[in-house]
């Protein structure tokens, strides 16, 4: 793979270059376990930063309104994982997607399918696509998309907001995402509220010492709702919160040291610009304060010009990543009230 010029403050790497190289990387390896920091350095043209706990990665800006974070975690024994995320760094979180949509989802999907991946769409309430799943022997890929905004030419496109590549642990004969897609056709009519979800998740976190504690029994007991089982070690919840917000809570590799829980609040409005009041009953400050009281140390990961990319909380064998969104667009000079949009526990 050809080396790239390292991203700098004056000539940042474009989002389509990042996406294309990550897609090419996924197509060229038989397992993410083959990826190491030398692979990333060759792909991006500069050494990866040591992020601690065996994690390495990069973060920088793409255009004037977006930043990215690329992180490699895990090991050969537990299975490696590569995460690429794009973050809207404007105060109102309403930046045009032009900067991250030069390579849109359809282009990336086409290249992955041509490389031997099968594809399934995971649907949420009213058949709206929540995420995309790709798989081939040894590799699972999940892709989070956002509707394009900006120029007339971008209308109707889906842009890639996040991509995760990990070593496959599921039977390869099963179509990726099939179980999740089938289960989501029968979502509950009275799902938990956003505040209930966050408070019950905090209760679970307080009594969790490692990923091995994230079992079907403990998570179901904490949320006080039975979970749907999608596959061995894979279960979760999903439903509509309001006409503009839904949620998905998913646990993979349950009961193992490499277990991961993701709670994602999803803006399902046609323009994906819904005010976040509906998911802000427990805001970020309350959530962060509760984690601090539970013994977690906090680190804020920042990008260009000190903009916050995400927050990380660490305690012994447990790591939590929190992504936020402003409750609404703030007027100039006013403080932004942040709400929790995504929580990852592993």
NULUM-865459 format. One line per field, with one value per residue (C-alpha): x, y, z; residue number from 1. Coordinates in pm, 1 decimal. Layout:
x <- [X | ...]
y <- [Y | ...]
z <- [Z | ...]
resi <- [NUM | ...]
# end
This chain:
x <- [0.0 | 141.3 | 247.2 | 59.3 | 176.1 | 126.2 | -166.1 | -55.6 | -221.8 | -156.3 | -239.4 | -470.4 | -556.8 | -894.2 | -1177.3 | -1208.9 | -837.4 | -880.1 | -1187.4 | -1035.5 | -722.2 | -919.1 | -1142.2 | -833.4 | -678.9 | -991.2 | -985.6 | -616.7 | -600.8 | -749.6 | -802.2 | -765.7 | -511.3 | -265.0 | -287.8 | -22.2 | 120.9 | 365.9 | 72.8 | -94.9 | 226.1 | 264.7 | -98.4 | -95.7 | 270.2 | 346.9 | 395.4 | 84.5 | 47.6 | 59.2 | -283.0 | -214.9 | -341.6 | -194.2 | -399.5 | -241.9 | -394.5 | -428.4 | -651.2 | -654.0 | -886.1 | -1044.2 | -1151.8 | -1238.0 | -1542.9 | -1462.4 | -1206.8 | -1127.2 | -1000.0 | -845.0 | -770.2 | -630.3 | -701.8 | -697.6 | -442.8 | -403.7 | -531.9 | -856.1 | -893.4 | -787.5 | -1025.6 | -981.3 | -1218.0 | -1244.5 | -1480.0 | -1558.0 | -1674.3 | -1856.2 | -1647.0 | -1868.7 | -2045.7 | -2390.5 | -2295.3 | -2453.0 | -2153.9 | -2202.9 | -2110.3 | -1932.7 | -1593.4 | -1660.8 | -1873.7 | -1637.1 | -1632.9 | -1990.9 | -2137.6 | -2244.1 | -1889.1 | -1736.8 | -2002.8 | -1942.2 | -1567.8 | -1619.6 | -1867.9 | -1630.8 | -1363.6 | -1576.4 | -1776.0 | -2147.1 | -2367.7 | -2681.9 | -2863.2 | -2962.6 | -3300.5 | -3461.3 | -3803.4 | -4024.7 | -3761.1 | -3505.9 | -3146.9 | -2952.9 | -2621.4 | -2465.5 | -2290.0 | -2031.1 | -1860.2 | -1627.7 | -1437.4 | -1224.3 | -1354.9 | -1667.4 | -1726.0 | -1996.7 | -2062.2 | -2255.3 | -2392.9 | -2541.9 | -2755.7 | -2564.5 | -2609.1 | -2448.6 | -2442.8 | -2725.9 | -2510.8 | -2487.1 | -2863.8 | -2975.1 | -2626.8 | -2535.5 | -2201.1 | -1988.5 | -1962.6 | -1794.1 | -1646.2 | -1534.3 | -1328.3 | -1279.4 | -1181.9 | -1487.8 | -1617.0 | -1950.2 | -2011.9 | -1917.0 | -2210.9 | -2454.7 | -2537.6 | -2395.9 | -2652.7 | -2931.6 | -3024.9 | -3019.3 | -3222.6 | -3482.9 | -3513.8 | -3552.8 | -3870.4 | -4049.1 | -3932.7 | -4115.6 | -4392.7 | -4297.5 | -3917.4 | -3714.9 | -3665.3 | -3321.7 | -3289.7 | -3381.8 | -3131.1 | -2846.1 | -2928.4 | -2960.7 | -2642.0 | -2465.0 | -2592.5 | -2452.2 | -2116.4 | -2080.7 | -2086.0 | -1886.1 | -1515.3 | -1428.9 | -1579.5 | -1637.9 | -1918.2 | -2115.9 | -2336.0 | -2692.0 | -2813.1 | -2645.3 | -2734.1 | -3097.1 | -3120.9 | -2971.5 | -3203.4 | -3499.2 | -3600.1 | -3534.6 | -3279.1 | -3303.2 | -3040.8 | -2902.3 | -2627.4 | -2415.1 | -2263.0 | -2448.7 | -2765.1 | -2926.0 | -3220.2 | -3362.5 | -3664.0 | -3806.1 | -3776.3 | -3962.3 | -4056.0 | -3699.2 | -3487.1 | -3433.6 | -3175.1 | -2979.3 | -2799.8 | -2581.4 | -2343.0 | -2097.2 | -1866.2 | -2069.3 | -1912.5 | -1556.8 | -1270.2 | -1315.1 | -1688.6 | -1814.6 | -2139.8 | -2252.8 | -2546.4 | -2620.5 | -2886.5 | -2981.6 | -3127.4 | -3387.1 | -3526.6 | -3520.6 | -3239.7 | -3064.5 | -3072.4 | -3319.3 | -3274.4 | -3125.8 | -3358.3 | -3525.9 | -3196.8 | -3074.4 | -3281.5 | -2947.0 | -2693.4 | -2320.0 | -2220.5 | -2443.7 | -2315.0 | -1949.5 | -1999.3 | -2149.1 | -1857.0 | -1608.8 | -1787.3 | -1757.4 | -1378.5 | -1320.9 | -1042.4 | -1142.7 | -948.3 | -1076.2 | -945.0 | -906.7 | -843.6 | -756.0 | -780.2 | -861.5 | -1199.7 | -1335.7 | -1351.0 | -1469.3 | -1425.4 | -1261.4 | -1309.6 | -1074.6 | -1093.6 | -876.7 | -992.5 | -1281.1 | -1270.3 | -1563.2 | -1582.3 | -1848.8 | -1939.3 | -2159.8 | -2392.0 | -2518.0 | -2879.3 | -2943.0 | -2750.7 | -2615.4 | -2618.0 | -2278.4 | -2119.0 | -2350.6 | -2225.6 | -2315.4 | -2520.2 | -2385.6 | -2592.4 | -2470.1 | -2499.1 | -2286.6 | -2146.8 | -1904.9 | -1802.5 | -1528.2]
y <- [0.0 | 340.7 | 569.9 | 893.1 | 1234.9 | 1268.1 | 1490.5 | 1831.3 | 2152.2 | 2298.3 | 1999.6 | 1761.2 | 1426.0 | 1438.8 | 1218.8 | 1033.3 | 947.1 | 811.0 | 609.1 | 474.1 | 358.8 | 197.2 | 19.0 | -93.3 | -216.5 | -418.6 | -574.8 | -662.2 | -850.8 | -1185.1 | -1063.9 | -734.8 | -923.9 | -859.8 | -482.9 | -323.2 | 23.5 | -28.3 | -103.2 | 220.7 | 419.4 | 289.6 | 369.6 | 724.9 | 816.0 | 898.5 | 705.3 | 629.2 | 790.8 | 568.7 | 605.3 | 376.0 | 27.3 | -108.9 | 131.0 | 334.4 | 581.7 | 922.7 | 1227.7 | 1543.9 | 1771.5 | 1702.9 | 2032.1 | 2325.0 | 2173.4 | 1804.0 | 1600.2 | 1231.9 | 968.9 | 641.7 | 389.0 | 34.5 | -164.5 | -523.6 | -793.8 | -1115.5 | -1326.8 | -1134.4 | -1000.7 | -660.0 | -376.1 | -67.7 | 228.6 | 530.3 | 809.1 | 1152.1 | 1426.3 | 1749.7 | 2001.8 | 2307.4 | 2443.1 | 2371.7 | 2027.1 | 2132.4 | 2134.0 | 2047.9 | 1685.4 | 1773.0 | 1735.3 | 1372.7 | 1262.5 | 1271.7 | 894.5 | 820.2 | 501.5 | 357.4 | 384.5 | 225.3 | -47.4 | -128.4 | -166.2 | -388.6 | -613.0 | -640.2 | -749.8 | -1042.6 | -895.0 | -968.5 | -682.1 | -645.5 | -333.4 | -322.4 | -145.4 | 38.8 | 187.6 | 222.7 | 51.4 | 329.8 | 206.0 | 222.2 | 75.2 | -141.3 | -473.0 | -635.9 | -971.0 | -1220.7 | -1503.5 | -1354.8 | -994.8 | -810.9 | -446.0 | -214.9 | 124.4 | 417.5 | 663.4 | 1012.1 | 1178.9 | 1417.7 | 1791.7 | 2077.6 | 2103.7 | 2008.6 | 1726.9 | 1559.1 | 1524.9 | 1166.3 | 1044.7 | 869.8 | 970.7 | 752.4 | 884.9 | 582.1 | 247.0 | -42.1 | -335.2 | -627.0 | -991.5 | -1208.7 | -1424.8 | -1521.8 | -1819.3 | -1700.7 | -1878.9 | -1637.9 | -1326.9 | -1028.9 | -839.5 | -1080.2 | -1162.1 | -796.2 | -689.5 | -960.2 | -876.8 | -504.1 | -568.6 | -626.5 | -334.3 | -268.9 | -9.7 | 127.2 | 135.3 | 271.9 | 648.1 | 800.7 | 903.4 | 554.5 | 399.4 | 619.5 | 585.3 | 207.1 | 188.1 | 387.0 | 138.2 | -145.6 | 29.6 | 95.0 | -281.3 | -388.4 | -458.0 | -585.4 | -687.5 | -1036.5 | -890.8 | -780.3 | -1088.3 | -1131.2 | -1190.0 | -885.7 | -642.1 | -760.9 | -727.6 | -376.8 | -253.4 | -443.5 | -550.4 | -880.1 | -844.7 | -989.3 | -1251.1 | -1220.6 | -1483.9 | -1651.8 | -1372.6 | -1105.9 | -938.7 | -599.3 | -360.6 | -100.4 | 122.2 | 467.2 | 736.2 | 1012.0 | 1081.0 | 1206.6 | 989.9 | 617.9 | 412.2 | 92.8 | -87.7 | -379.0 | -614.9 | -829.4 | -1105.5 | -1102.1 | -1253.7 | -1242.7 | -1006.0 | -847.0 | -779.5 | -441.5 | -257.1 | 27.7 | 258.3 | 483.1 | 754.7 | 797.8 | 1112.0 | 968.6 | 1303.4 | 1362.2 | 1621.2 | 1462.2 | 1800.6 | 1725.5 | 1911.5 | 1673.5 | 1767.1 | 1424.8 | 1248.5 | 1505.7 | 1413.0 | 1296.2 | 1531.3 | 1478.5 | 1666.0 | 1441.3 | 1130.1 | 1234.4 | 1327.7 | 985.6 | 811.4 | 1021.4 | 925.5 | 560.8 | 593.7 | 664.1 | 896.6 | 1126.5 | 1222.9 | 1457.1 | 1375.2 | 1694.7 | 1771.7 | 2084.2 | 2413.6 | 2226.1 | 2105.2 | 1811.6 | 1486.9 | 1253.4 | 1179.2 | 866.5 | 734.0 | 468.4 | 246.8 | -63.2 | -309.1 | -95.9 | 177.1 | 399.5 | 628.3 | 900.5 | 1109.9 | 1416.1 | 1641.1 | 1992.2 | 2004.0 | 2269.8 | 2521.2 | 2781.5 | 3152.0 | 3319.9 | 3358.1 | 3112.4 | 2792.7 | 2471.3 | 2222.9 | 1882.1 | 1564.2 | 1204.9 | 1062.3 | 748.9 | 538.3 | 248.5 | 26.4 | -235.5]
z <- [0.0 | -92.5 | 187.6 | 242.0 | 348.2 | 722.7 | 824.4 | 948.0 | 1058.2 | 712.4 | 491.7 | 676.6 | 525.8 | 351.4 | 479.0 | 149.2 | 163.4 | 514.7 | 419.5 | 101.3 | 280.9 | 563.3 | 310.0 | 115.2 | 438.9 | 524.9 | 178.8 | 195.7 | 526.8 | 625.5 | 983.3 | 1174.1 | 1386.1 | 1100.7 | 1157.8 | 1377.4 | 1432.7 | 1145.0 | 914.7 | 1021.8 | 983.4 | 628.9 | 552.4 | 693.5 | 648.8 | 1011.5 | 1337.4 | 1540.3 | 1882.4 | 2190.6 | 2358.7 | 2655.4 | 2743.8 | 2422.2 | 2207.6 | 1927.1 | 1686.9 | 1529.6 | 1559.9 | 1350.7 | 1158.1 | 819.5 | 670.9 | 894.4 | 1068.9 | 1119.4 | 1310.3 | 1301.1 | 1541.9 | 1423.5 | 1698.2 | 1699.1 | 2016.1 | 2137.5 | 2071.1 | 1874.8 | 2163.6 | 2218.3 | 1862.9 | 1733.7 | 1652.2 | 1432.0 | 1483.7 | 1252.8 | 1365.2 | 1224.4 | 1462.6 | 1381.2 | 1575.7 | 1524.6 | 1835.6 | 1688.8 | 1545.3 | 1215.3 | 979.3 | 613.1 | 546.1 | 221.3 | 389.7 | 491.3 | 197.4 | -100.2 | -60.2 | 40.0 | 183.5 | -152.0 | -288.2 | 20.5 | 25.7 | -341.4 | -283.6 | 20.6 | -161.6 | -459.6 | -211.1 | -95.9 | 192.9 | 229.3 | 346.9 | 557.2 | 678.9 | 1045.1 | 1063.5 | 1351.6 | 1413.7 | 1103.6 | 891.1 | 917.9 | 863.2 | 1191.1 | 1078.1 | 810.7 | 869.3 | 642.9 | 691.1 | 534.0 | 703.0 | 979.8 | 958.1 | 1073.8 | 980.5 | 1114.1 | 953.8 | 1101.8 | 844.4 | 839.7 | 575.9 | 351.6 | 383.0 | 196.0 | -182.6 | -415.0 | -556.8 | -215.9 | -163.6 | -112.0 | -22.6 | 298.3 | 446.1 | 669.7 | 1025.8 | 1181.7 | 1082.8 | 1303.4 | 1173.9 | 1410.0 | 1413.9 | 1350.2 | 1633.9 | 1475.6 | 1242.5 | 895.0 | 731.2 | 893.5 | 694.0 | 886.5 | 1085.3 | 990.4 | 1347.7 | 1453.3 | 1150.8 | 1210.8 | 1579.7 | 1514.4 | 1314.9 | 1645.5 | 1858.6 | 2187.8 | 2182.4 | 2527.6 | 2539.2 | 2826.3 | 2832.6 | 2772.4 | 3137.5 | 3257.2 | 3019.6 | 3139.9 | 3511.4 | 3488.7 | 3285.7 | 3559.8 | 3818.2 | 3608.4 | 3562.9 | 3937.1 | 4007.7 | 3701.6 | 3740.2 | 3390.8 | 3057.5 | 3196.4 | 3412.6 | 3105.9 | 3087.5 | 2963.2 | 3318.1 | 3474.4 | 3195.7 | 3185.1 | 3563.6 | 3559.4 | 3282.8 | 3433.2 | 3085.4 | 2901.9 | 2623.1 | 2272.6 | 2195.6 | 1842.5 | 1859.0 | 2126.7 | 2335.7 | 2136.4 | 2269.4 | 2305.8 | 2304.7 | 2068.1 | 2023.8 | 1957.6 | 2225.1 | 2038.9 | 1678.6 | 1623.5 | 1852.5 | 1893.5 | 2075.6 | 2041.6 | 2323.1 | 2215.2 | 2395.4 | 2201.5 | 2328.3 | 2649.0 | 2958.1 | 2819.7 | 2908.6 | 2563.0 | 2604.4 | 2482.1 | 2553.4 | 2326.8 | 2400.9 | 2104.1 | 2081.4 | 1715.4 | 1558.2 | 1318.4 | 1201.4 | 825.3 | 853.3 | 1156.8 | 1330.8 | 1610.9 | 1939.3 | 2193.9 | 2481.4 | 2458.9 | 2542.6 | 2795.7 | 3102.0 | 3240.5 | 3083.7 | 3034.4 | 3350.7 | 3563.4 | 3387.6 | 3425.6 | 3792.6 | 3864.9 | 3693.7 | 3893.4 | 4215.1 | 4108.6 | 4092.2 | 3722.5 | 3609.2 | 3323.6 | 3013.4 | 2743.1 | 2396.0 | 2194.8 | 1831.4 | 1636.2 | 1830.7 | 2151.9 | 2032.5 | 2229.4 | 2030.3 | 2307.3 | 2678.5 | 2818.4 | 3172.5 | 3315.3 | 3624.7 | 3671.4 | 3401.0 | 3269.8 | 3003.8 | 2903.8 | 2601.3 | 2592.9 | 2288.6 | 2340.9 | 2143.9 | 2237.5 | 2353.0 | 2089.8 | 1883.2 | 2125.3 | 2057.8 | 2035.3 | 2376.7 | 2551.3 | 2712.6 | 2535.2 | 2738.1 | 2642.8 | 2628.2 | 2611.6 | 2259.1 | 2275.2 | 2559.0 | 2500.4 | 2791.6 | 2761.7]
resi <- [1 | 2 | 3 | 4 | 5 | 6 | 7 | 8 | 9 | 10 | 11 | 12 | 13 | 14 | 15 | 16 | 17 | 18 | 19 | 20 | 21 | 22 | 23 | 24 | 25 | 26 | 27 | 28 | 29 | 30 | 31 | 32 | 33 | 34 | 35 | 36 | 37 | 38 | 39 | 40 | 41 | 42 | 43 | 44 | 45 | 46 | 47 | 48 | 49 | 50 | 51 | 52 | 53 | 54 | 55 | 56 | 57 | 58 | 59 | 60 | 61 | 62 | 63 | 64 | 65 | 66 | 67 | 68 | 69 | 70 | 71 | 72 | 73 | 74 | 75 | 76 | 77 | 78 | 79 | 80 | 81 | 82 | 83 | 84 | 85 | 86 | 87 | 88 | 89 | 90 | 91 | 92 | 93 | 94 | 95 | 96 | 97 | 98 | 99 | 100 | 101 | 102 | 103 | 104 | 105 | 106 | 107 | 108 | 109 | 110 | 111 | 112 | 113 | 114 | 115 | 116 | 117 | 118 | 119 | 120 | 121 | 122 | 123 | 124 | 125 | 126 | 127 | 128 | 129 | 130 | 131 | 132 | 133 | 134 | 135 | 136 | 137 | 138 | 139 | 140 | 141 | 142 | 143 | 144 | 145 | 146 | 147 | 148 | 149 | 150 | 151 | 152 | 153 | 154 | 155 | 156 | 157 | 158 | 159 | 160 | 161 | 162 | 163 | 164 | 165 | 166 | 167 | 168 | 169 | 170 | 171 | 172 | 173 | 174 | 175 | 176 | 177 | 178 | 179 | 180 | 181 | 182 | 183 | 184 | 185 | 186 | 187 | 188 | 189 | 190 | 191 | 192 | 193 | 194 | 195 | 196 | 197 | 198 | 199 | 200 | 201 | 202 | 203 | 204 | 205 | 206 | 207 | 208 | 209 | 210 | 211 | 212 | 213 | 214 | 215 | 216 | 217 | 218 | 219 | 220 | 221 | 222 | 223 | 224 | 225 | 226 | 227 | 228 | 229 | 230 | 231 | 232 | 233 | 234 | 235 | 236 | 237 | 238 | 239 | 240 | 241 | 242 | 243 | 244 | 245 | 246 | 247 | 248 | 249 | 250 | 251 | 252 | 253 | 254 | 255 | 256 | 257 | 258 | 259 | 260 | 261 | 262 | 263 | 264 | 265 | 266 | 267 | 268 | 269 | 270 | 271 | 272 | 273 | 274 | 275 | 276 | 277 | 278 | 279 | 280 | 281 | 282 | 283 | 284 | 285 | 286 | 287 | 288 | 289 | 290 | 291 | 292 | 293 | 294 | 295 | 296 | 297 | 298 | 299 | 300 | 301 | 302 | 303 | 304 | 305 | 306 | 307 | 308 | 309 | 310 | 311 | 312 | 313 | 314 | 315 | 316 | 317 | 318 | 319 | 320 | 321 | 322 | 323 | 324 | 325 | 326 | 327 | 328 | 329 | 330 | 331 | 332 | 333 | 334 | 335 | 336 | 337 | 338 | 339 | 340 | 341 | 342 | 343 | 344 | 345 | 346]
# end
